[in-house]
């Protein structure tokens, strides 16, 4: 019986590590997307201001 409980804890730890890795990866991607969106918005604002100048 103890052997089964030990294996369950190992499986639970592996799953926890996988989920933690996925959460970190998604957080990283979200931050990167936010930066890209800001950059795109700044570029669009620059284009609009250049059109107004002409």
PyMOL commands that set and color helices and strands:
alter all, ss='L'
color gray80, all
select helices_A, chain A and resi 2-53
alter helices_A, ss='H'
color red, helices_A
deselect
rebuild
show_as cartoon
